[in-house]
Amino acid sequence: MNTYEFLPVSRSDMQSRDWYYYDFLLITGDAYIDHPSFGAAVIGRVLENEGYRVAVLSQPSFKDTSDITEMGRPRYAALITAGNLDSMVAHYTASKKPRRDDYYSPGKKAGKRPDRAVTVYSKLVSSAFPGLPIIIGGLEASLRRFAHYDYWDDRVRKPILFDSGADLLVYGMGEKAIVQVAKCLSAKKNIKDITDIRGTGFISNENTARTASEIKCPSFEKVSTDKTAYAEAALIQHNGHDPVTGSILVQECEGRLLIINPPQPPPSAQELDSIYALPFTREVHPMYDSLGGVPAIEEVRFSVIHNRGCFGACNFCALAFHQGKIVSSRSHESIINEVKKITKHPEFKGFIHDIGGPTANFRKPSCKKQLKDGVCTDRKCLVPPCKNLDTDHSDYLALLRKLTKIDGVKKVFIRSGIRFDYMMMDKSGDFFAEIVKNHISGQLKVAPEHCADSVLSYMGKPGNHVFEKFSEKYKRLNLRYGKNQFLVPYLMAAHPGCTIDDSINLAEYLNKQGRRPEQIQLFYPTPGTISTCMYYTGLDPFTMKPVYVPHSDKEKTEQRALMQWQKPENREIIRRALQKAGRDDLIGFGKRCLIKPRRKAKT
């Protein structure tokens, strides 16, 4: 593929375009993949479409400024993102062990980006180009915009603007905000005076509120020493993340004020369509060919994102705090056009791997009132189901049927997460039947997460009876249509509220159901989630009541092992856990037993 089709990545690239200046230096902790599933690529193309010159610097050296200065000083600003993941999540497992692979780096090679990449890159840019405006964004900056508990340091860190020294933070899906910022900078407005754009945050040296409508969160100093204050702040921040009802949120830190403006309004279908119509190559930059390519492209090369936002409200998920709770979707025409482009790819075999997004079967706001009145703060849409919830799946079903008729398309699959409780609420049942017949690639992945209703409540998930009804219907539909498709449940260990007894009950349940889960997720306290707030504070911020939290590595290991009792390497861990819990009845040879007794030594 011709490198000229990508944004420039070097001085020679710029010279080949007769560029003697450029406007924005876009630094990312990921390898450069020009595909709309990667935030850096989207921001670069959006700015390019507005007439700005953007150069991409991916995974620069973090030992010195040589890579940052190679293309020269940009006219307006440096734009910095850690990439599609928080850099600490990219580097470490939930057990804080270094990951061996990085699928967002060439050849899966780990260590191509620094820990806390946004902060490190910002300081390097400040050193290389003194006085150049620095704008941070992407997931790492977005979820760390307030004072936040940091699992890896096991302490509360300051808002990322204070740590990084950047001038402006763009949170959420930043296309609208970054264009507005760019127009201000190109009109010679000082970065310090850009204070009124939605979806942005900045530091004010004035230690007084500017308007009466501002909402003050407990300060960094307060939340770092008082866990009740931290829980109060978390609830304020999550309730305030609404484009309709949200106010300016203020948090004091070291004698200055963090100012977070309300979110941008959710994009219209036309706005989303225009983004996905931009001239993405949908490929990894050729500079990585000799390094083994970049594996992250494989999951998305033949997939399409059709929606944005999530009203699912899982407490362990940061999607709503990043993308918002009001769902927006692209038009059918836009998605059809993208699929038609995919069919022209030389490696396309006729299978669209996914028509999905944060939650695959969300195509619209959960109810009609959201766009006018905002998202409710006193209830959730799904748990328990709101009477105003719109559960009609007909639009998504119509889209899938259109895509299957495109020349060259053999099958259209759904691999993104499906909210099974939402699907079960659709009274027609047509969508459920259709996906079983036509849109499952051998197995359907869903996320019941646990079987104990008390744990599920802390997770923000429906009671286990909903999953059981779903599972039974899935079996019936497979029999009806002559299919032999599996159901793969995602499960989570050691979430706040989950005791060792809960984990034993889950193991018993799985054993009784005949399930042998291979994939178990250990709860990962990442910035920006309600569950992380519970993990740090031991409080449920919705009720301010105490929550049991499994903190010790030993208990986390036991809870995880219990979900995979069938593995020989887990037997002694499980034995100790069962004996400690007084559940020796599960050690034996019966069907309900999890492990066998130790063999008696021969005499």
C-alpha positions as CSV (number, residue, x, y, z in Angstrom):
1,M,0.0,0.0,0.0
2,N,1.3,3.5,-0.9
3,T,2.4,5.3,2.2
4,Y,1.1,8.5,0.7
5,E,-2.4,7.2,1.6
6,F,-1.6,7.4,5.3
7,L,-1.0,10.6,7.3
8,P,2.8,11.5,7.3
9,V,4.9,9.8,9.9
10,S,8.4,11.3,9.1
11,R,10.1,14.4,7.7
12,S,10.6,12.7,4.4
13,D,6.8,12.0,4.2
14,M,6.1,15.7,4.7
15,Q,8.7,16.7,2.1
16,S,7.1,14.3,-0.4
17,R,3.9,16.3,0.1
18,D,5.7,19.6,-0.2
19,W,4.9,20.4,3.4
20,Y,7.1,23.1,4.8
21,Y,5.1,23.3,8.0
22,Y,2.4,21.2,9.7
23,D,-0.3,22.1,12.3
24,F,-0.6,19.2,14.8
25,L,1.8,16.5,16.0
26,L,-0.4,13.5,16.9
27,I,1.5,11.3,19.4
28,T,0.1,7.8,20.2
29,G,1.3,5.0,22.4
30,D,0.0,2.5,19.8
31,A,1.4,1.6,16.5
32,Y,-0.1,3.6,13.7
33,I,-3.2,1.8,12.3
34,D,-5.3,3.9,10.0
35,H,-8.6,2.3,10.9
36,P,-11.7,3.9,12.5
37,S,-11.4,1.4,15.5
38,F,-8.4,3.4,16.6
39,G,-8.9,6.8,18.2
40,A,-5.7,8.4,17.1
41,A,-6.5,7.5,13.4
42,V,-10.0,9.0,13.8
43,I,-8.8,12.3,15.3
44,G,-6.1,12.6,12.6
45,R,-8.5,12.1,9.8
46,V,-11.1,14.4,11.3
47,L,-8.6,17.2,11.5
48,E,-7.3,16.5,8.1
49,N,-10.9,16.7,6.8
50,E,-11.1,20.2,8.3
51,G,-8.0,21.3,6.3
52,Y,-5.3,20.9,9.0
53,R,-2.0,19.2,8.4
54,V,-1.5,16.4,10.9
55,A,1.6,14.3,11.3
56,V,1.5,11.0,13.3
57,L,4.3,10.0,15.7
58,S,3.6,6.5,17.0
59,Q,5.4,5.0,20.0
60,P,8.3,7.5,20.1
61,S,11.4,6.9,22.2
62,F,10.6,7.8,25.8
63,K,14.2,8.0,26.8
64,D,14.9,11.4,25.0
65,T,13.2,13.9,22.7
66,S,15.0,12.8,19.4
67,D,11.8,11.2,17.9
68,I,9.6,14.1,19.0
69,T,11.8,16.8,17.3
70,E,12.4,14.8,14.1
71,M,9.5,16.4,12.2
72,G,10.0,19.9,13.7
73,R,7.8,22.0,15.8
74,P,4.1,22.0,14.8
75,R,2.3,25.3,14.3
76,Y,-0.5,24.8,16.8
77,A,-0.2,22.0,19.3
78,A,0.8,18.4,20.2
79,L,-2.0,16.0,20.6
80,I,-1.2,13.1,22.9
81,T,-2.9,9.8,23.6
82,A,-1.7,6.6,25.2
83,G,-3.6,4.6,22.6
84,N,-6.7,2.5,22.7
85,L,-5.9,1.2,26.2
86,D,-4.7,2.8,29.4
87,S,-0.9,2.2,29.3
88,M,-0.9,0.5,32.7
89,V,-3.6,-2.0,31.5
90,A,-1.6,-2.5,28.3
91,H,1.5,-3.4,30.4
92,Y,0.2,-5.3,33.4
93,T,-2.3,-8.0,34.2
94,A,-4.9,-7.8,37.0
95,S,-2.3,-9.5,39.1
96,K,0.2,-6.7,38.4
97,K,2.4,-9.0,36.4
98,P,4.1,-7.6,33.2
99,R,2.3,-8.8,30.0
100,R,4.5,-10.7,27.6
101,D,2.7,-9.4,24.5
102,D,1.3,-6.1,23.3
103,Y,-1.1,-6.6,20.4
104,Y,-1.1,-2.8,19.7
105,S,2.7,-2.9,18.9
106,P,4.6,-4.3,16.0
107,G,5.4,-8.0,16.3
108,K,3.4,-8.0,19.6
109,K,6.6,-6.7,21.2
110,A,5.9,-5.4,24.7
111,G,7.6,-2.3,26.1
112,K,7.2,0.0,23.1
113,R,5.4,2.6,25.2
114,P,6.1,3.9,28.7
115,D,4.1,3.4,31.9
116,R,1.7,6.4,32.2
117,A,2.3,7.2,28.6
118,V,0.2,10.4,28.5
119,T,2.3,12.0,31.3
120,V,5.6,10.8,30.0
121,Y,4.9,12.0,26.4
122,S,3.6,15.4,27.7
123,K,6.8,16.1,29.6
124,L,8.9,15.1,26.6
125,V,7.0,17.5,24.4
126,S,7.3,20.3,26.9
127,S,11.0,19.7,27.0
128,A,11.4,19.5,23.2
129,F,9.1,22.4,22.3
130,P,8.8,24.9,25.2
131,G,5.6,26.8,25.1
132,L,3.9,24.6,22.6
133,P,0.2,23.9,23.6
134,I,-0.2,20.3,24.8
135,I,-3.6,18.6,24.5
136,I,-4.2,15.2,25.9
137,G,-7.0,12.8,25.1
138,G,-7.9,9.2,24.5
139,L,-8.9,6.6,27.1
140,E,-6.1,7.1,29.6
141,A,-6.6,10.8,29.8
142,S,-10.4,10.6,29.8
143,L,-10.7,8.1,32.6
144,R,-8.1,9.8,34.7
145,R,-9.5,13.3,34.3
146,F,-10.4,13.6,38.0
147,A,-8.4,12.5,41.1
148,H,-8.5,8.8,40.8
149,Y,-7.5,5.6,42.6
150,D,-4.5,4.0,40.9
151,Y,-4.4,0.3,41.4
152,W,-0.7,0.0,40.4
153,D,0.4,2.6,43.0
154,D,-2.3,1.6,45.4
155,R,-3.1,5.3,46.1
156,V,-5.1,8.2,44.8
157,R,-3.3,10.1,42.1
158,K,-4.0,13.7,41.1
159,P,-6.1,14.5,38.0
160,I,-3.9,13.8,35.0
161,L,-3.7,17.4,33.9
162,F,-1.7,18.1,37.1
163,D,0.6,15.1,36.7
164,S,1.2,15.6,33.0
165,G,1.5,19.4,32.8
166,A,-0.7,19.5,29.7
167,D,-2.7,22.6,28.9
168,L,-6.0,21.0,27.9
169,L,-7.8,17.7,28.2
170,V,-10.3,16.3,25.7
171,Y,-12.4,13.5,27.3
172,G,-14.7,11.1,25.7
173,M,-15.0,10.6,22.0
174,G,-13.3,13.8,21.1
175,E,-14.0,14.6,17.4
176,K,-16.3,17.6,18.0
177,A,-14.2,19.0,20.8
178,I,-10.8,18.7,19.0
179,V,-12.2,20.5,15.9
180,Q,-13.5,23.3,18.0
181,V,-10.1,23.6,19.8
182,A,-8.3,23.5,16.5
183,K,-10.4,26.4,15.1
184,C,-9.6,28.4,18.2
185,L,-5.9,27.8,17.9
186,S,-5.8,28.6,14.2
187,A,-7.6,31.9,15.0
188,K,-4.7,32.7,17.3
189,K,-6.5,32.2,20.5
190,N,-4.3,31.4,23.4
191,I,-4.6,27.8,24.7
192,K,-5.2,29.2,28.3
193,D,-8.2,31.1,27.0
194,I,-9.9,28.0,25.6
195,T,-12.2,27.4,28.5
196,D,-15.7,27.0,27.3
197,I,-15.7,24.0,25.0
198,R,-17.8,21.0,26.0
199,G,-15.9,17.7,26.5
200,T,-12.8,19.5,27.7
201,G,-11.0,20.1,31.0
202,F,-8.4,22.5,32.2
203,I,-6.7,23.9,35.3
204,S,-7.7,27.3,36.6
205,N,-5.4,29.2,38.9
206,E,-8.4,31.0,40.4
207,N,-9.5,29.2,43.5
208,T,-13.1,30.4,43.3
209,A,-16.0,29.0,41.3
210,R,-16.9,31.0,38.2
211,T,-20.7,30.4,38.0
212,A,-23.4,29.4,40.5
213,S,-24.2,26.3,38.4
214,E,-20.9,24.7,38.9
215,I,-20.8,21.5,41.1
216,K,-17.9,21.1,43.4
217,C,-16.4,17.7,44.0
218,P,-14.4,16.9,47.2
219,S,-10.8,18.0,46.6
220,F,-7.9,15.8,45.7
221,E,-6.6,16.3,49.2
222,K,-9.9,15.2,50.7
223,V,-10.5,12.1,48.5
224,S,-6.9,10.9,48.9
225,T,-7.3,10.7,52.7
226,D,-11.1,10.2,53.2
227,K,-12.7,7.2,51.5
228,T,-16.2,8.4,52.1
229,A,-15.3,11.6,50.3
230,Y,-13.9,9.6,47.4
231,A,-17.1,7.6,47.1
232,E,-19.1,10.9,47.2
233,A,-16.9,12.4,44.4
234,A,-17.2,9.3,42.2
235,L,-21.0,9.5,42.3
236,I,-21.0,13.2,41.5
237,Q,-18.7,12.6,38.6
238,H,-20.8,9.7,37.1
239,N,-24.1,11.5,37.6
240,G,-22.6,14.7,36.1
241,H,-21.4,12.9,32.9
242,D,-24.6,13.8,31.0
243,P,-24.8,16.1,27.9
244,V,-28.3,17.3,28.8
245,T,-28.2,17.8,32.6
246,G,-24.5,17.8,33.3
247,S,-22.9,20.9,34.9
248,I,-19.4,22.1,35.1
249,L,-17.6,20.0,37.6
250,V,-14.8,21.5,39.8
251,Q,-12.2,19.7,41.9
252,E,-9.6,21.5,43.9
253,C,-6.0,20.2,43.8
254,E,-2.9,21.8,45.3
255,G,-4.6,25.2,45.6
256,R,-5.8,25.3,42.0
257,L,-9.0,24.1,40.4
258,L,-9.6,21.4,37.9
259,I,-12.5,22.5,35.6
260,I,-14.3,19.8,33.7
261,N,-16.9,21.2,31.2
262,P,-20.1,19.2,30.5
263,P,-19.9,16.5,27.8
264,Q,-20.4,17.1,24.1
265,P,-23.9,16.2,22.9
266,P,-24.1,12.7,21.4
267,P,-23.4,12.6,17.7
268,S,-26.2,12.4,15.2
269,A,-26.3,9.6,12.6
270,Q,-25.2,12.1,10.0
271,E,-22.2,13.2,12.1
272,L,-21.1,9.6,12.7
273,D,-21.6,8.7,9.0
274,S,-19.3,11.6,8.0
275,I,-16.6,10.3,10.3
276,Y,-16.7,6.7,9.0
277,A,-16.8,8.0,5.4
278,L,-13.3,9.6,5.8
279,P,-10.5,8.0,3.7
280,F,-9.2,5.5,6.1
281,T,-6.9,2.9,4.5
282,R,-8.1,0.5,7.2
283,E,-4.6,-1.0,7.4
284,V,-1.5,-1.1,9.4
285,H,1.2,1.4,8.2
286,P,3.7,-0.5,5.9
287,M,6.6,0.6,8.1
288,Y,5.7,-2.3,10.4
289,D,5.7,-5.0,7.7
290,S,9.3,-6.1,8.4
291,L,8.6,-6.1,12.1
292,G,5.8,-8.7,11.9
293,G,2.9,-6.3,11.5
294,V,0.5,-5.2,14.3
295,P,-1.9,-8.0,15.5
296,A,-4.6,-5.6,16.7
297,I,-5.8,-5.1,13.1
298,E,-6.9,-8.8,12.8
299,E,-9.9,-8.4,15.1
300,V,-11.2,-5.4,13.3
301,R,-10.1,-5.6,9.7
302,F,-13.4,-7.1,8.6
303,S,-15.6,-5.7,11.4
304,V,-17.8,-2.6,11.5
305,I,-18.7,-0.3,14.4
306,H,-22.3,0.6,14.1
307,N,-23.0,2.4,17.4
308,R,-21.5,4.5,20.2
309,G,-22.4,4.9,23.9
310,C,-23.8,2.4,26.3
311,F,-26.7,2.5,28.8
312,G,-25.9,-1.0,30.2
313,A,-24.4,0.5,33.4
314,C,-22.1,-2.4,34.3
315,N,-20.3,-1.0,37.4
316,F,-16.9,-2.5,36.4
317,C,-17.0,-1.0,32.9
318,A,-15.8,2.5,32.0
319,L,-17.5,2.8,28.7
320,A,-20.4,5.0,29.9
321,F,-17.9,7.3,31.6
322,H,-16.0,7.6,28.4
323,Q,-18.5,7.4,25.6
324,G,-21.6,8.4,27.5
325,K,-24.8,6.6,28.3
326,I,-26.9,7.9,25.3
327,V,-26.5,5.6,22.3
328,S,-26.0,6.9,18.8
329,S,-25.9,4.9,15.7
330,R,-24.8,5.2,12.1
331,S,-27.3,5.0,9.2
332,H,-27.8,1.8,7.4
333,E,-26.4,3.4,4.2
334,S,-23.2,4.3,5.9
335,I,-22.6,0.8,7.2
336,I,-23.6,-0.8,3.9
337,N,-21.0,1.4,2.1
338,E,-18.3,0.4,4.6
339,V,-19.1,-3.3,4.1
340,K,-19.0,-2.9,0.4
341,K,-15.5,-1.5,0.7
342,I,-14.5,-4.4,2.9
343,T,-15.6,-6.9,0.2
344,K,-12.9,-5.4,-2.1
345,H,-10.1,-6.3,0.3
346,P,-7.8,-9.0,-1.2
347,E,-7.9,-11.1,1.9
348,F,-11.7,-10.9,2.4
349,K,-13.2,-14.4,2.4
350,G,-16.9,-13.4,2.6
351,F,-17.2,-13.2,6.3
352,I,-18.0,-10.0,8.2
353,H,-16.6,-10.7,11.7
354,D,-18.7,-8.2,13.6
355,I,-21.4,-5.6,13.3
356,G,-21.0,-4.3,16.8
357,G,-19.7,-1.6,19.2
358,P,-19.7,-1.1,23.0
359,T,-22.9,-3.3,23.2
360,A,-23.8,-4.8,19.9
361,N,-27.6,-4.8,20.2
362,F,-28.0,-1.2,21.2
363,R,-29.1,1.0,18.2
364,K,-30.8,3.9,19.9
365,P,-31.3,5.7,23.3
366,S,-32.9,3.5,25.9
367,C,-36.0,5.7,25.9
368,K,-37.4,8.7,24.1
369,K,-36.9,11.1,27.0
370,Q,-33.1,10.8,27.2
371,L,-32.4,13.3,24.4
372,K,-34.7,15.9,26.0
373,D,-34.3,15.3,29.8
374,G,-31.0,13.4,30.0
375,V,-30.2,10.1,31.7
376,C,-31.9,9.3,35.0
377,T,-29.7,9.5,38.0
378,D,-32.1,7.8,40.4
379,R,-32.5,4.6,38.4
380,K,-30.8,2.4,35.8
381,C,-32.3,1.5,32.4
382,L,-31.9,-2.3,32.6
383,V,-31.5,-3.4,36.3
384,P,-34.3,-3.4,37.1
385,P,-35.9,-2.8,33.7
386,C,-37.4,0.6,33.4
387,K,-41.0,0.8,32.2
388,N,-39.9,3.4,29.6
389,L,-37.2,1.1,28.1
390,D,-37.5,0.7,24.3
391,T,-36.5,-2.9,23.6
392,D,-37.4,-3.1,19.9
393,H,-34.5,-4.7,17.9
394,S,-36.2,-4.4,14.5
395,D,-33.8,-1.7,13.2
396,Y,-30.7,-3.8,14.0
397,L,-32.3,-6.9,12.5
398,A,-33.2,-5.0,9.3
399,L,-29.6,-3.8,9.1
400,L,-28.2,-7.3,9.4
401,R,-30.6,-8.6,6.7
402,K,-29.5,-5.9,4.3
403,L,-25.8,-6.6,4.9
404,T,-26.3,-10.4,4.2
405,K,-27.6,-9.5,0.7
406,I,-24.4,-7.6,-0.4
407,D,-22.5,-9.2,-3.2
408,G,-19.5,-11.1,-1.8
409,V,-20.8,-11.4,1.7
410,K,-21.4,-15.0,2.8
411,K,-22.1,-14.4,6.5
412,V,-22.4,-11.6,8.9
413,F,-21.5,-12.4,12.5
414,I,-21.9,-10.7,15.8
415,R,-18.9,-11.0,18.1
416,S,-19.2,-7.9,20.3
417,G,-20.9,-8.3,23.6
418,I,-24.7,-8.8,23.4
419,R,-26.7,-7.6,26.4
420,F,-28.7,-10.8,26.7
421,D,-31.2,-9.4,29.3
422,Y,-32.1,-6.5,26.9
423,M,-32.6,-9.0,24.1
424,M,-34.9,-11.1,26.3
425,M,-37.1,-8.1,26.9
426,D,-37.9,-7.8,23.1
427,K,-41.3,-9.4,23.1
428,S,-41.3,-10.3,19.4
429,G,-38.3,-12.7,19.8
430,D,-37.5,-12.2,16.1
431,F,-34.0,-10.9,16.7
432,F,-33.0,-13.7,19.0
433,A,-34.2,-16.3,16.5
434,E,-32.4,-14.6,13.6
435,I,-29.0,-14.4,15.3
436,V,-29.2,-18.1,16.2
437,K,-30.1,-19.0,12.6
438,N,-27.7,-16.7,10.8
439,H,-25.2,-14.6,12.9
440,I,-23.3,-16.9,15.3
441,S,-19.9,-18.2,14.3
442,G,-20.0,-21.5,16.3
443,Q,-20.3,-19.9,19.7
444,L,-22.1,-16.9,21.3
445,K,-20.2,-15.0,23.9
446,V,-22.2,-13.4,26.7
447,A,-21.3,-12.0,30.1
448,P,-23.4,-13.3,33.0
449,E,-20.3,-12.7,35.1
450,H,-21.6,-14.6,38.2
451,C,-24.5,-16.6,39.6
452,A,-24.9,-15.0,43.1
453,D,-27.5,-12.3,42.9
454,S,-25.8,-10.2,45.6
455,V,-22.6,-10.1,43.6
456,L,-24.5,-9.4,40.4
457,S,-26.2,-6.4,42.1
458,Y,-22.8,-4.9,42.9
459,M,-21.7,-5.5,39.3
460,G,-24.8,-3.7,37.9
461,K,-25.9,-7.0,36.2
462,P,-29.3,-8.7,36.2
463,G,-30.1,-11.6,38.5
464,N,-29.0,-15.1,37.5
465,H,-32.6,-16.2,36.7
466,V,-32.4,-13.9,33.6
467,F,-29.3,-15.7,32.3
468,E,-30.9,-19.1,33.0
469,K,-34.0,-18.2,31.0
470,F,-31.8,-16.9,28.2
471,S,-29.6,-20.0,28.2
472,E,-32.7,-22.3,28.0
473,K,-34.2,-20.3,25.1
474,Y,-30.8,-20.4,23.3
475,K,-30.8,-24.2,23.6
476,R,-34.4,-24.4,22.3
477,L,-33.7,-22.2,19.3
478,N,-30.6,-24.2,18.4
479,L,-32.6,-27.4,18.5
480,R,-35.4,-25.8,16.4
481,Y,-33.0,-24.7,13.7
482,G,-30.7,-27.7,13.7
483,K,-27.7,-25.9,15.1
484,N,-25.0,-27.1,17.4
485,Q,-23.7,-23.7,18.6
486,F,-22.2,-23.2,22.0
487,L,-22.8,-20.6,24.6
488,V,-19.6,-19.1,26.1
489,P,-20.2,-17.2,29.4
490,Y,-17.7,-14.7,30.6
491,L,-17.2,-14.9,34.3
492,M,-15.4,-12.6,36.8
493,A,-13.7,-13.4,40.0
494,A,-13.0,-11.3,43.1
495,H,-15.3,-8.4,42.2
496,P,-16.3,-6.2,45.2
497,G,-19.1,-7.9,47.1
498,C,-17.9,-11.4,46.1
499,T,-16.9,-13.6,49.1
500,I,-15.2,-17.0,49.0
501,D,-18.6,-18.5,49.7
502,D,-20.0,-16.8,46.6
503,S,-17.2,-18.2,44.6
504,I,-17.8,-21.7,46.0
505,N,-21.5,-21.4,45.1
506,L,-20.5,-20.3,41.6
507,A,-18.2,-23.4,41.2
508,E,-21.1,-25.6,42.4
509,Y,-23.4,-24.0,39.9
510,L,-21.1,-24.4,37.0
511,N,-20.4,-28.0,37.9
512,K,-24.1,-28.7,38.0
513,Q,-24.6,-27.0,34.7
514,G,-21.8,-29.0,33.1
515,R,-19.8,-25.9,32.2
516,R,-16.0,-25.9,32.2
517,P,-15.0,-22.2,31.7
518,E,-11.7,-21.6,30.0
519,Q,-11.7,-17.8,30.2
520,I,-11.9,-16.3,33.7
521,Q,-11.4,-12.6,34.3
522,L,-10.0,-11.4,37.5
523,F,-11.5,-8.1,38.5
524,Y,-9.2,-5.3,37.4
525,P,-9.6,-2.0,39.3
526,T,-9.1,0.4,36.4
527,P,-9.6,4.2,36.6
528,G,-13.1,5.6,36.1
529,T,-15.4,2.8,37.2
530,I,-17.9,2.5,40.0
531,S,-16.4,-0.9,40.9
532,T,-13.0,0.6,41.3
533,C,-14.5,3.1,43.7
534,M,-15.9,0.1,45.7
535,Y,-12.6,-1.7,45.6
536,Y,-10.7,1.3,47.0
537,T,-13.3,2.6,49.5
538,G,-15.1,-0.5,50.6
539,L,-18.3,1.5,50.0
540,D,-21.1,1.3,47.5
541,P,-21.3,5.0,46.3
542,F,-25.0,4.6,45.4
543,T,-26.0,3.6,49.0
544,M,-22.8,4.5,50.9
545,K,-23.1,1.2,52.7
546,P,-20.0,-1.0,53.3
547,V,-19.1,-3.6,50.6
548,Y,-16.9,-6.7,51.2
549,V,-13.8,-6.4,49.1
550,P,-11.4,-9.3,48.4
551,H,-8.0,-7.5,48.6
552,S,-5.4,-10.2,49.3
553,D,-3.7,-11.9,46.4
554,K,-4.3,-15.3,48.1
555,E,-8.1,-14.8,48.1
556,K,-8.2,-13.5,44.6
557,T,-6.2,-16.6,43.5
558,E,-8.6,-18.9,45.4
559,Q,-11.7,-17.2,43.9
560,R,-10.3,-17.5,40.4
561,A,-9.2,-21.2,40.9
562,L,-12.7,-22.2,42.1
563,M,-14.1,-21.1,38.7
564,Q,-11.7,-23.5,37.0
565,W,-11.8,-26.4,39.5
566,Q,-11.3,-28.9,36.7
567,K,-7.7,-27.8,36.2
568,P,-5.2,-30.1,38.0
569,E,-2.9,-27.1,38.9
570,N,-5.8,-25.6,40.9
571,R,-6.6,-28.6,43.1
572,E,-4.5,-27.7,46.1
573,I,-5.6,-24.1,46.0
574,I,-9.2,-25.2,45.9
575,R,-8.7,-27.8,48.7
576,R,-7.4,-25.2,51.0
577,A,-10.2,-22.8,50.2
578,L,-12.9,-25.4,50.7
579,Q,-11.4,-26.6,54.0
580,K,-11.1,-23.1,55.3
581,A,-14.7,-22.4,54.3
582,G,-15.9,-25.6,56.0
583,R,-17.0,-27.1,52.7
584,D,-15.3,-30.5,52.9
585,D,-18.5,-31.9,51.4
586,L,-17.3,-30.8,48.0
587,I,-14.1,-32.9,48.4
588,G,-14.9,-36.5,47.3
589,F,-16.1,-38.7,44.4
590,G,-19.7,-37.6,44.0
591,K,-21.1,-35.7,41.1
592,R,-21.4,-32.5,43.0
593,C,-17.8,-32.7,44.4
594,L,-15.3,-30.3,42.9
595,I,-12.1,-32.2,43.7
596,K,-11.1,-35.7,44.8
597,P,-9.5,-36.5,48.2
598,R,-5.8,-36.8,48.3
599,R,-4.5,-40.3,47.7
600,K,-3.4,-42.0,50.9
601,A,0.3,-42.7,51.0
602,K,1.3,-46.4,50.5
603,T,2.6,-48.1,53.6
